[in-house]
Amino acid sequence: MILRRKQATRQGDGLSNPNVHPSGKSKPFVSRPLLTTLLGCCFFLCLGVYIRNYYHIQSRNHSRQYPDKTKPVELPLKSSPLRKVSQKHLVELTREEDEALLVASDGTELHVVFSTDCGGFQHWQSYLFFYQAMKVRQPGRVTRIASGCSESEITKEQKWFDEYVVPLSNRFEIHFTPQYNVVKNYVYFNKPFGVRHWMEHATHLGLNSDGKTVHNEDTVVIVLDPDMILLRPVTHDFSNELETIVNEFRRDGEEATMLVTHGKPFAQIYGIGDYWRKFNLTAIAGSDSPAHLVEAKDGRGYYQVGPPYLATARDMYQISLKWTEFARPVHLEYPHLLAEMFAYCIAAAHLKLPHQMIESLMTSNVGAAGEGWPFVDAIETAEEICPFAMEPNHDRYPLPTVIHYCQRYLVGSSFFAKREMPHDFFTCESPLLLEPQSNLATLEFALSMEIFEQKETLDKRTAKRNAFMICAIIAALNNASLYFKEQHCENPNKQKSLDLHSKPKPKLSLFKNTSALSLFKNTSALL
């Protein structure tokens, strides 16, 4: 607020105004000697403050520790002055806790990986991924595979990682690979080629002398996407019936597999059917490929999968070899978003590695079957949805393993879409996201994205599911940002004022394209 002194107004002959001399001239507020004294005092006071602050800043900078011991880390994004905080945060791990999480509770080695480029869009997603992995106590190692980075980007990302991600856990790593964007405007080759490069060169895996197999082949590799938020740990064990929804399809007499072992990979079911069987499999995989022998029911029952993918390192490496081999010819025939995903399906079929499909690994598309929505639908009242999503209690209601925020979510005027997120969200200056109202799921309407004032009616289930996604995503982002600010910023911006709904939106209806078919026909508009 700007304060302004009220100007004196002359009334009558001026005698009624004490600041106006009878002659008509304004009286000075103070005498000249007094004014001179006051100005001198102000000058020396300001000089003293300046000198004190100068030496305080110099002292603080000399005591601050940076990776190169000489200068602050050059951040990839604008940031305020940073500081180190010594006190332990509630979600932080002690050294003993961190070391205990190197393996799963039964001693199985796990390694979670996710593939990114080096742009700002996946920079904030990566920090959120690591933070949430720390918060839920994800066992095993977690690695970001960053592909196609320039030398300067590698330097910048490595400095950021060392300064802000390594303190979260010593089990978190970053792995750089070449650029695999060999087809114009199709960046998704980075995932299969990045996973293969990581398996062949990673410290904890790497090729054996035969050049065909990898070290530590019993390790379970878990491939996720960067736009996934862990709500609970993802492991190789799916034996807990209370928190696992297994796809019901199996061959006659076949028992459901509950553990990831050699020859028995797992994955989330996606609504893509056996569409890949219509491709020219001879051109893609060869005339003698076992993929030709997969019947329609088996294609839908074992191979319509997507991330999270889980397999032993032995199986995942063999999949990665065929995944990379088939990715280009699949894209030639099907030059669309899900080409690399279909290439994975064909690779698994070619290798005779039918997947145990899990429905509860993910929630993403509010209109899709085969996801973890029964857990959300089971929450008793709409009033509970948002508070529970923001502070989930797995003992009260079972949760899906991850949120895959690759769609757009809207209830009332509360909205989230990852493409609307500012890339500098994890900085000291950025505000937090505006929190949705606690009873968001009770609002059975959405303010249209095409015409702001127009309301679009939502059924109760759609409102609950959208509210769950919005509240869970915003809470995760705000919690991660608060942690970043508390650990690294002196005067952070903690205002919850960032409203994605207020930004200009493309004309896209949210609730007309939610069938399983639209999931792979229209996903390019959403990812």
C-alpha positions, 0 to 999 in steps of 0.5 A: 500500500502506498501512503501519501501525505495529505496536501494542506488546503487553504481555507479562507485567509489561511489562518485555519490551516497551521501549515500556511503562513499568514502571508500566504507562503507555506510554513516549513515543517521543521527549522533548517538547523534541525533538518540538517541534523536529521539528514546527517543522522539518516546518512550515517545510519544508512551507511552503518546498515550498509556496512553491516549487511555487506560483511554479513553477506560476505561472511555467509557466502564464505561459510556456505558449502557448494559442490565445487567449493568456490561458487554457488550452483548455476541453477537451470532456472531462476532462483532466490538466494539459497541456504542449507537447513540443518534440522530434519524434515518430517519426510526426510530419511536418516542415513540408517533408514536410507541404507535399509531401503537399498533392498525390499523387505525380502532382500530383493534388489529393486531399481526404479527408472524413468526417462526424460529429456533435459528440458524444463518441462520434465525438470520439475517432474523429475524433482517431484518424482524423487521427492515423492519416492523419498516420502513414500519410502520407495525401496531400491535405487531410483534413477532418472535417465536423461537423454539428448542433453548438450554438454552444458545441459549435462553440467547444469543438470548434474549440478542441480542433481548433486545439490538438490536431489542427492540430499533426498537420498543416496540411492537416487541417481541420474544417468545421461544418454545420447539423443535418440530422437531419430524421427522428427517430432517424435521424442519417445524413442528416448524411453526404449533406447534410454532404458537399454543404454542405462542397462548396458552402462549403469554402475549396478548393472552393465554388460557381462563379458559375453556382451549379451547379458547384464550383471545382477540379473535378479534385480527387478527393474521397474520402468515408470514415466516422469509424470507419475506420482508414487502414492505408495511404494511399488515393488515386485510383490503383489500378494496383498489382495487388499491393495492389488487388483489383478486382471482376471484373464488367464488361460484355463488352469493357470494360477495368477502370478503374484511375484515378479520373477524370471519369465514372469513380468508385470505391468499396468493394463492399458486400454489399447487392446490387441491393436498391435496384431494388425501391424505388419509383424513380418516387416517389424519382427520377422516372418518366424516371430512368435508374435504371429502366434499370439491369438486375439484373446491372449493379445488382450489378456497378456500384452495390452500393457504400459508403464509401470513395467516390472521385470527382472533385469534378465528379462527387461534387458532382452525386452529392451533389445527387441523394444529398440529394434522394433520401435523404428519399424512400428513408427514407420507403420504407425507414426503416432504417440503410442508407437514405442508402446506398441513396440514394447507389446510386440517385443514381449510377444516376440520373446514369449514373455506374457505379462501379468496385468495389474489394474491397481498400479495406476489411476489416470483416465477418469473414464477408463476401466482397468485402472485403480479407480475402484479404490477411489470409488470406495471412499465413502463420501464425496466430502472425504475425497479431497482431504484423503487425497491430500493426506492419504492414509493407506490403512483407511482406504487402499490406494492405487500405486501411482497417479499418472497425470497425463490427462486434464482434470477439472471440477468446478474451477479447480483445474490441473494439466501438466502442460500448464505448469510453469517450469520454474515451479521449484524455485524460491520465487515461485508461488505454490498452487492454489489449493482446491476447496475441501468439498471439491468432489461434491461439485457436480459441474465443471466450468467449460474450457471452451466457454469460461462461464458455461457449466458442464454437468458431471456425474457423481463418479466423474466428479469424485475421480477428477477431484481425487486427481486434482487434490492429490496432484496439487498436494504433492506439488505443494508439499515438494515445493515447500520442502524445497523452499524450507531447505534451500531458500531464505525468503521463499514465496509460500503464497498459494496463489498459482491458479492454472484455471486462470491461464488461457486454455485451448478449446478442448472438451474434457469429458467427451473422449474418455473411452478406451479407444480414445485413450490411444486415439486422442492422447497426443492432445493430452500428453 
